[in-house]
């Protein structure tokens, strides 16, 4: 994934108030596996899953994302922390909200690989997550997926109905953990490198860890 180092007012808002509702995409919870190089789950849990759970008191996932957690360890982690991770359920919507949700879902789906009539797995979690939280007016969706982020950031152009939502990227949360000294910088560097600076292409388009921190510090120099 290409890193887009632009000022994100949503990240500033999270720094100021980390207790806001943040709905997570599945890729925030599933231990990454790239180029046949497995990232150890216990390491992922200690430097990522547990810290974000401790840092943000109102994390949530949609029920469709929960269903995507086929990895036993990731699903067990969520199950063991159900008191700290809320599950958005479409059954909780009233009749008017369900009609609105269906309308927004159709507008989102047309820009993805998800086909409502087939209820296929491709992009299903993000489409249903975004439709639900748009109806409930939950502002923040955190993802490490370029296409999911574009559904929000190109909402007006693509007519997705997500104009009032804001995307938060995984690398921005990595910076949050670093800036607040929640996780050791050397440890976060490993996760950053694995996610954004592993392939030759990524090395050519994304900053290395040191450059990333320097540029983010400059973007958010007012944050303490």
Backbone as numpy.savetxt, mean C-alpha at the origin, in Angstrom:
# Nx Ny Nz CAx CAy CAz Cx Cy Cz
9.58 -1.64 -9.60 8.74 -0.45 -9.60 9.62 0.81 -9.60
9.25 1.77 -10.43 10.00 3.01 -10.51 9.59 3.95 -9.36
10.59 4.50 -8.70 10.34 5.43 -7.62 10.11 6.83 -8.19
9.05 7.46 -7.74 8.72 8.80 -8.18 8.92 9.75 -7.01
10.05 10.40 -6.98 10.38 11.26 -5.85 9.73 12.64 -6.02
8.46 12.68 -5.66 7.70 13.93 -5.67 7.10 14.15 -4.29
6.93 15.39 -3.94 6.34 15.73 -2.65 4.94 15.16 -2.55
4.66 14.46 -1.47 3.35 13.86 -1.25 2.77 14.41 0.05
1.77 15.25 -0.07 1.16 15.86 1.11 0.52 14.81 2.01
0.15 13.68 1.45 -0.44 12.61 2.25 0.58 12.03 3.21
1.83 11.92 2.79 2.88 11.43 3.68 3.07 12.41 4.83
3.03 13.69 4.53 3.15 14.71 5.58 2.01 14.56 6.58
0.81 14.33 6.07 -0.36 14.16 6.93 -0.19 12.95 7.84
0.40 11.89 7.31 0.62 10.68 8.11 1.68 10.93 9.18
2.70 11.70 8.83 3.71 12.07 9.83 3.04 12.84 10.98
2.15 13.74 10.61 1.50 14.58 11.61 0.47 13.81 12.43
-0.19 12.88 11.79 -1.20 12.09 12.49 -1.20 10.65 11.96
-0.41 9.79 12.58 -0.31 8.40 12.11 -1.51 7.53 12.49
-2.50 8.12 13.14 -3.65 7.33 13.60 -4.83 7.36 12.63
-4.61 7.89 11.44 -5.66 7.90 10.43 -5.82 6.50 9.82
-6.98 6.25 9.24 -7.22 4.95 8.61 -6.40 4.84 7.34
-5.59 3.80 7.27 -4.80 3.51 6.07 -5.14 2.10 5.62
-5.69 1.99 4.43 -6.04 0.68 3.88 -4.88 0.16 3.05
-4.50 -1.09 3.28 -3.32 -1.67 2.66 -3.67 -2.58 1.48
-2.84 -2.51 0.47 -2.89 -3.47 -0.62 -2.22 -4.76 -0.15
-2.48 -5.86 -0.84 -1.92 -7.15 -0.42 -0.40 -7.15 -0.42
0.21 -6.39 -1.35 1.67 -6.41 -1.45 2.37 -5.79 -0.24
1.61 -5.12 0.63 2.20 -4.60 1.86 2.35 -5.70 2.89
1.65 -6.81 2.71 1.61 -7.86 3.72 2.29 -9.15 3.28
2.45 -9.33 1.98 3.04 -10.57 1.47 4.55 -10.42 1.35
5.25 -11.38 1.94 6.72 -11.35 1.89 7.19 -11.40 0.44
8.00 -10.44 0.00 8.40 -10.38 -1.41 9.29 -11.54 -1.83
9.14 -11.91 -3.08 9.93 -12.99 -3.67 10.30 -12.57 -5.08
11.53 -12.12 -5.28 11.94 -11.57 -6.57 13.19 -12.28 -7.09
13.17 -12.53 -8.40 14.34 -13.13 -9.06 14.79 -14.40 -8.34
13.80 -15.17 -7.87 14.07 -16.42 -7.15 14.91 -16.21 -5.90
14.88 -14.98 -5.36 15.58 -14.68 -4.12 14.54 -14.41 -3.04
14.29 -15.40 -2.21 13.28 -15.26 -1.18 13.75 -14.33 -0.06
12.86 -13.46 0.35 13.12 -12.61 1.51 12.57 -13.36 2.71
13.40 -13.65 3.67 12.98 -14.44 4.82 11.79 -13.79 5.54
10.75 -14.58 5.80 9.53 -14.01 6.37 9.77 -13.43 7.76
10.55 -14.09 8.58 10.78 -13.58 9.93 11.52 -12.25 9.90
12.42 -12.09 8.93 13.10 -10.81 8.76 12.10 -9.77 8.29
11.29 -10.13 7.30 10.25 -9.23 6.78 9.30 -8.80 7.90
8.96 -9.73 8.73 8.06 -9.44 9.85 8.70 -8.47 10.83
9.98 -8.68 11.13 10.65 -7.86 12.15 10.97 -6.45 11.67
11.26 -6.29 10.36 11.66 -4.96 9.88 10.53 -4.23 9.15
9.42 -4.93 8.89 8.35 -4.29 8.15 6.97 -4.48 8.79
6.50 -5.72 8.85 5.13 -5.96 9.31 4.89 -5.48 10.74
5.73 -5.91 11.66 5.54 -5.50 13.06 5.72 -4.00 13.25
6.74 -3.38 12.64 6.90 -1.93 12.79 5.73 -1.10 12.26
5.16 -1.48 11.11 4.04 -0.67 10.60 2.80 -0.88 11.47
2.68 -2.07 12.03 1.55 -2.32 12.92 1.67 -1.50 14.20
2.89 -1.35 14.66 3.13 -0.56 15.88 3.06 0.94 15.61
3.35 1.33 14.38 3.41 2.76 14.05 2.06 3.36 13.70
1.17 2.54 13.14 -0.12 3.05 12.66 -1.25 2.26 13.33
-2.08 2.96 14.05 -3.09 2.30 14.87 -4.38 1.96 14.14
-4.52 2.45 12.90 -5.77 2.21 12.15 -5.50 1.63 10.77
-4.75 0.54 10.74 -4.50 -0.15 9.48 -5.70 -1.04 9.15
-5.95 -1.19 7.85 -7.09 -1.99 7.42 -6.78 -2.68 6.10
-7.51 -3.75 5.84 -7.48 -4.40 4.54 -8.91 -4.76 4.16
-9.16 -4.86 2.87 -10.47 -5.30 2.42 -10.52 -6.83 2.47
-11.70 -7.37 2.63 -11.86 -8.81 2.73 -11.32 -9.55 1.50
-11.37 -8.91 0.33 -10.84 -9.54 -0.88 -9.32 -9.65 -0.83
-8.67 -8.68 -0.18 -7.23 -8.74 0.01 -6.88 -9.84 1.00
-7.67 -9.95 2.04 -7.46 -11.05 3.00 -7.52 -12.39 2.29
-8.44 -12.53 1.35 -8.57 -13.78 0.60 -7.36 -14.03 -0.29
-6.65 -12.97 -0.66 -5.47 -13.10 -1.51 -4.24 -13.59 -0.75
-4.31 -13.57 0.56 -3.15 -13.95 1.37 -3.02 -15.47 1.42
-2.58 -16.03 0.30 -2.45 -17.48 0.21 -1.21 -17.97 0.96
-0.26 -17.06 1.18 0.91 -17.42 1.97 0.48 -17.63 3.43
0.73 -18.80 3.94 0.25 -19.17 5.28 0.81 -18.23 6.35
2.06 -17.86 6.23 2.68 -17.03 7.26 2.08 -15.62 7.27
1.84 -15.06 6.09 1.23 -13.72 6.02 -0.19 -13.74 6.56
-0.94 -14.77 6.21 -2.32 -14.87 6.67 -2.37 -15.08 8.18
-1.45 -15.89 8.69 -1.39 -16.13 10.13 -1.05 -14.85 10.88
-0.18 -14.04 10.29 0.18 -12.77 10.92 -1.06 -11.88 11.05
-1.85 -11.80 9.99 -3.07 -10.99 10.04 -4.05 -11.59 11.05
-4.21 -12.90 11.02 -5.14 -13.56 11.95 -4.75 -13.30 13.40
-3.46 -13.31 13.65 -2.97 -13.10 15.02 -3.07 -11.65 15.46
-3.34 -10.77 14.49 -3.44 -9.34 14.82 -4.77 -8.75 14.38
-5.81 -9.56 14.39 -7.12 -9.09 13.96 -7.65 -7.97 14.84
-7.17 -7.90 16.06 -7.59 -6.81 16.95 -6.92 -5.49 16.58
-5.92 -5.55 15.68 -5.19 -4.35 15.29 -5.34 -4.03 13.81
-5.86 -4.96 13.03 -6.06 -4.75 11.60 -7.55 -4.95 11.30
-8.22 -3.88 10.93 -9.64 -4.00 10.63 -9.84 -4.59 9.24
-10.92 -5.32 9.06 -11.25 -5.91 7.76 -12.48 -5.19 7.20
-12.31 -4.55 6.05 -13.44 -3.91 5.38 -14.30 -5.00 4.73
-15.58 -5.02 5.06 -16.49 -6.01 4.48 -17.61 -5.31 3.73
-17.85 -5.74 2.50 -18.91 -5.13 1.70 -20.29 -5.38 2.31
-20.41 -6.44 3.08 -21.70 -6.74 3.71 -22.09 -5.69 4.74
-21.12 -4.89 5.17 -21.40 -3.84 6.16 -22.00 -2.60 5.52
-21.99 -2.52 4.19 -22.52 -1.35 3.49 -24.05 -1.39 3.47
-24.63 -0.20 3.55 -26.09 -0.16 3.42 -26.48 -0.21 1.95
-27.76 -0.24 1.66 -28.24 -0.43 0.29 -27.77 0.68 -0.66
-27.78 1.91 -0.18 -27.33 3.03 -1.01 -25.83 2.93 -1.27
-25.07 2.60 -0.23 -23.61 2.46 -0.36 -23.26 1.32 -1.32
-24.03 0.26 -1.30 -23.75 -0.87 -2.19 -23.96 -0.48 -3.66
-24.99 0.31 -3.92 -25.21 0.77 -5.29 -24.06 1.66 -5.75
-23.63 2.55 -4.88 -22.51 3.44 -5.20 -21.23 2.65 -5.37
-21.02 1.66 -4.50 -19.82 0.82 -4.59 -19.78 0.09 -5.93
-20.90 -0.45 -6.37 -20.95 -1.16 -7.64 -20.65 -0.24 -8.82
-21.13 1.00 -8.73 -20.87 1.97 -9.79 -19.39 2.31 -9.87
-18.79 2.58 -8.71 -17.37 2.92 -8.68 -16.51 1.72 -9.09
-16.89 0.54 -8.65 -16.13 -0.66 -9.02 -16.07 -0.82 -10.53
-17.19 -0.59 -11.22 -17.22 -0.71 -12.68 -16.30 0.31 -13.34
-16.25 1.51 -12.78 -15.39 2.56 -13.34 -13.92 2.24 -13.13
-13.61 1.62 -12.00 -12.23 1.24 -11.72 -11.82 0.06 -12.59
-12.67 -0.96 -12.62 -12.33 -2.22 -13.27 -11.98 -2.07 -14.73
-12.63 -1.13 -15.41 -12.38 -0.95 -16.84 -10.92 -0.57 -17.12
-10.22 -0.07 -16.10 -8.81 0.31 -16.24 -7.86 -0.77 -15.72
-8.40 -1.96 -15.45 -7.59 -3.04 -14.89 -7.85 -4.35 -15.65
-7.26 -5.42 -15.16 -7.48 -6.74 -15.74 -8.66 -7.48 -15.09
-9.27 -6.82 -14.12 -10.38 -7.46 -13.42 -11.67 -7.33 -14.23
-12.33 -8.46 -14.44 -13.60 -8.50 -15.16 -14.68 -8.87 -14.16
-15.57 -7.93 -13.89 -16.57 -8.12 -12.85 -17.41 -9.37 -13.08
-17.84 -9.59 -14.32 -18.71 -10.73 -14.62 -18.00 -12.06 -14.38
-16.69 -12.09 -14.57 -15.93 -13.33 -14.38 -15.39 -13.46 -12.95
-15.32 -12.33 -12.25 -14.78 -12.30 -10.89 -13.42 -12.99 -10.83
-12.57 -12.68 -11.81 -11.24 -13.28 -11.87 -10.32 -12.67 -10.82
-9.21 -13.31 -10.60 -8.31 -12.90 -9.53 -7.45 -11.69 -9.88
-7.20 -11.48 -11.17 -6.32 -10.39 -11.59 -6.87 -9.03 -11.13
-6.10 -8.35 -10.31 -6.42 -7.00 -9.82 -7.71 -6.96 -8.97
-8.22 -8.10 -8.61 -9.49 -8.14 -7.87 -9.39 -7.42 -6.52
-8.32 -7.70 -5.79 -8.17 -7.13 -4.46 -8.13 -5.62 -4.47
-7.35 -5.06 -5.38 -7.22 -3.60 -5.39 -8.50 -2.93 -5.88
-9.18 -3.53 -6.86 -10.43 -2.95 -7.37 -11.48 -2.91 -6.27
-11.67 -4.01 -5.59 -12.69 -4.07 -4.54 -12.30 -3.23 -3.32
-11.01 -3.20 -3.02 -10.54 -2.34 -1.92 -10.85 -0.88 -2.21
-10.48 -0.43 -3.39 -10.63 0.97 -3.75 -12.10 1.37 -3.84
-12.94 0.49 -4.38 -14.37 0.80 -4.48 -14.99 0.95 -3.09
-14.60 0.07 -2.20 -15.17 0.10 -0.84 -14.74 1.36 -0.09
-13.45 1.64 -0.09 -12.99 2.77 0.72 -13.37 4.11 0.10
-13.61 4.12 -1.23 -14.11 5.35 -1.85 -15.51 5.66 -1.33
-16.33 4.64 -1.19 -17.69 4.83 -0.68 -17.67 5.29 0.77
-16.74 4.74 1.55 -16.67 5.05 2.98 -15.88 6.33 3.25
-15.36 6.95 2.19 -14.58 8.18 2.32 -13.32 8.01 3.16
-12.72 6.82 3.07 -11.40 6.62 3.67 -10.38 7.10 2.65
-9.53 8.00 3.06 -8.70 8.71 2.08 -7.50 7.91 1.58
-6.83 7.18 2.47 -5.50 6.65 2.13 -5.49 5.17 1.74
-4.82 4.91 0.62 -4.60 3.54 0.15 -3.10 3.37 -0.04
-2.51 2.41 0.65 -1.06 2.18 0.59 -0.76 0.96 -0.27
0.11 1.14 -1.25 0.38 0.06 -2.19 1.81 0.13 -2.70
2.28 -1.03 -3.18 3.57 -1.09 -3.86 3.36 -1.54 -5.30
2.19 -1.22 -5.82 1.83 -1.61 -7.18 1.59 -0.37 -8.03
2.34 -0.25 -9.10 2.29 0.94 -9.95 0.90 1.17 -10.53
0.24 0.08 -10.95 -1.08 0.21 -11.56 -2.13 0.67 -10.55
-2.06 0.12 -9.34 -3.02 0.53 -8.30 -2.85 2.00 -7.96
-1.62 2.44 -7.87 -1.33 3.84 -7.57 -1.86 4.76 -8.69
-1.69 4.32 -9.92 -2.16 5.12 -11.05 -3.68 5.28 -11.07
-4.40 4.28 -10.57 -5.86 4.38 -10.51 -6.30 5.56 -9.67
-5.48 5.89 -8.67 -5.77 7.02 -7.79 -5.20 8.31 -8.36
-3.93 8.28 -8.74 -3.27 9.49 -9.17 -3.75 9.99 -10.54
-4.34 9.09 -11.34 -4.90 9.48 -12.64 -6.43 9.42 -12.61
-7.00 9.59 -11.42 -8.45 9.41 -11.23 -9.28 10.28 -12.16
-8.91 11.54 -12.29 -9.70 12.45 -13.12 -9.61 12.07 -14.60
-8.39 11.80 -15.05 -8.17 11.46 -16.46 -8.83 10.13 -16.82
-8.72 9.14 -15.92 -9.24 7.81 -16.19 -10.70 7.64 -15.75
-11.24 8.66 -15.08 -12.63 8.62 -14.63 -12.91 7.42 -13.72
-12.02 7.21 -12.75 -12.17 6.06 -11.86 -13.08 6.32 -10.67
-13.40 7.60 -10.44 -14.23 7.92 -9.29 -13.45 7.99 -7.98
-12.13 8.01 -8.09 -11.28 8.00 -6.89 -10.60 9.36 -6.67
-11.25 10.41 -7.11 -10.65 11.75 -7.08 -10.27 12.22 -5.69
-11.00 11.77 -4.68 -10.75 12.24 -3.32 -9.79 11.34 -2.53
-9.31 10.30 -3.17 -8.40 9.38 -2.49 -6.95 9.76 -2.73
-6.07 9.29 -1.87 -4.65 9.58 -1.97 -3.84 8.29 -1.82
-2.81 8.16 -2.64 -1.95 6.98 -2.60 -0.73 7.22 -1.74
-0.36 6.21 -0.99 0.88 6.22 -0.22 1.70 5.02 -0.67
2.95 5.27 -1.06 3.77 4.21 -1.60 4.59 3.53 -0.50
4.98 2.31 -0.78 5.74 1.54 0.21 7.06 2.25 0.56
7.72 2.81 -0.45 9.00 3.46 -0.16 8.83 4.70 0.71
7.64 5.31 0.65 7.37 6.45 1.53 7.21 6.00 2.99
6.62 4.82 3.19 6.51 4.28 4.54 7.87 3.82 5.04
8.70 3.30 4.14 10.07 2.95 4.52 10.78 4.19 5.05
10.59 5.31 4.36 11.19 6.57 4.81 10.62 6.99 6.15
9.32 6.82 6.34 8.68 7.15 7.62 9.33 6.36 8.75
9.53 5.08 8.55 10.15 4.24 9.59 11.58 4.68 9.87
12.28 5.07 8.80 13.67 5.54 8.95 13.71 6.87 9.68
12.88 7.82 9.26 12.91 9.18 9.80 12.54 9.20 11.28
11.66 8.29 11.68 11.23 8.24 13.08 12.04 7.26 13.92
13.12 6.75 13.33 14.02 5.82 14.03 13.28 4.60 14.60
12.29 4.15 13.85 11.52 2.99 14.29 12.23 1.70 13.93
12.91 1.71 12.79 13.70 0.56 12.34 15.09 1.05 11.97
16.09 0.27 12.30 17.47 0.62 12.00 17.66 0.87 10.51
18.36 1.96 10.18 18.54 2.34 8.79 19.24 1.28 7.96
20.23 0.61 8.53 20.95 -0.43 7.79 20.03 -1.59 7.44
19.10 -1.87 8.32 18.14 -2.94 8.08 17.14 -2.53 7.01
16.64 -1.30 7.09 15.70 -0.81 6.08 16.36 -0.74 4.71
17.64 -0.49 4.69 18.37 -0.43 3.43 18.26 -1.76 2.68
18.27 -2.86 3.41 18.15 -4.18 2.79 16.80 -4.34 2.10
15.74 -3.90 2.80 14.40 -4.00 2.22 14.27 -3.07 1.02
14.77 -1.86 1.14 14.71 -0.91 0.03 15.44 -1.47 -1.19
16.64 -1.98 -0.97 17.43 -2.51 -2.08 16.71 -3.67 -2.74
16.13 -4.54 -1.93 15.43 -5.71 -2.47 14.22 -5.30 -3.30
13.52 -4.27 -2.86 12.30 -3.85 -3.54 12.54 -2.93 -4.73
13.58 -2.09 -4.66 13.71 -1.03 -5.66 15.08 -0.90 -6.33
16.05 -1.67 -5.89 17.40 -1.48 -6.44 18.09 -2.82 -6.63
17.31 -3.79 -7.14 17.83 -5.16 -7.26 18.31 -5.49 -8.66
17.52 -5.14 -9.67 17.87 -5.46 -11.05 18.71 -4.35 -11.66
19.31 -4.65 -12.78 20.12 -3.65 -13.48 19.24 -2.48 -13.95
18.03 -2.80 -14.37 17.12 -1.74 -14.79 16.77 -0.83 -13.62
16.47 -1.41 -12.47 16.12 -0.61 -11.30 17.30 0.26 -10.87
18.48 -0.28 -10.99 19.67 0.50 -10.62 19.87 1.68 -11.55
19.35 1.56 -12.77 19.51 2.64 -13.75 18.43 3.72 -13.61
17.29 3.37 -12.99 16.20 4.35 -12.92 15.90 4.83 -11.49
16.32 4.07 -10.49 16.01 4.43 -9.11 17.27 4.84 -8.34
17.15 5.74 -7.41 18.31 6.13 -6.60 18.71 5.01 -5.66
20.01 4.96 -5.32 20.41 4.00 -4.30 19.93 4.50 -2.94
20.17 3.71 -1.91 19.63 4.04 -0.59 20.07 5.42 -0.11
21.34 5.70 -0.20 21.86 6.97 0.26 21.26 8.14 -0.49
21.16 8.01 -1.81 20.56 9.07 -2.64 19.08 9.23 -2.31
18.42 8.13 -2.09 16.99 8.15 -1.74 16.76 8.94 -0.46
17.52 8.64 0.58 17.36 9.34 1.85 17.68 10.82 1.71
18.74 11.13 1.00 19.12 12.53 0.81 18.02 13.32 0.10
17.46 12.74 -0.95 16.41 13.43 -1.72 15.12 13.53 -0.92
14.81 12.49 -0.17 13.59 12.54 0.65 13.75 13.56 1.77
14.91 13.62 2.37 15.16 14.62 3.41 14.98 16.03 2.87
15.40 16.24 1.63 15.27 17.56 1.03 13.80 17.88 0.74
13.05 16.87 0.26 11.64 17.06 -0.02 10.84 17.37 1.25
11.23 16.70 2.34 10.46 16.81 3.58 11.30 17.41 4.70
12.05 18.44 4.38 12.97 19.02 5.35 12.25 19.67 6.54
10.98 19.97 6.38 10.23 20.58 7.48 9.70 19.58 8.48
9.80 18.30 8.14 9.27 17.26 9.03 10.26 16.95 10.13
9.76 16.84 11.35 10.60 16.50 12.49 10.24 15.13 13.01
